[in-house]
Amino acid sequence: MAGAKKLTVHELVPGKRYRVIKPFRDYHGHPFEEGELLTFASRDYLPYHDGHTIVFAERTMWLWGGDEVYADFDAFVAPA
C-alpha cells in the first residue's frame, strides 16, 4: 500500500498484539518463530549501545540499532 507507515519498534502500542511474520534471532540469539504472537508491554533504549529491550508479556526481545531486524522491523513483525 503506497504511503503506508512502516511499523518500527517506536510505534509499538502497549497491550496490542503482534505476530512474527518472518523467523529471526534477536541480538542474544533467541529464536522468534513465524506465527508467534506477542503482546507488547514496554520498550527501553540504551543509547550507549544503541540497544532496544522490547518487553512482551510472553517474552523479551533484544535488538541492536544496526541489525537487520531493527532496520526493517515490519518485515519481521506485524500487527496481529
Secondary structure, DSSP 8 states (H G I E B T S, - for coil): -TT-----GGG--TT-EEEE-S-EE-TT--EE-TT-EEEEEEEEEETTTTEEEEEESS-EEEEETTSHHHHTGGGTEEE-
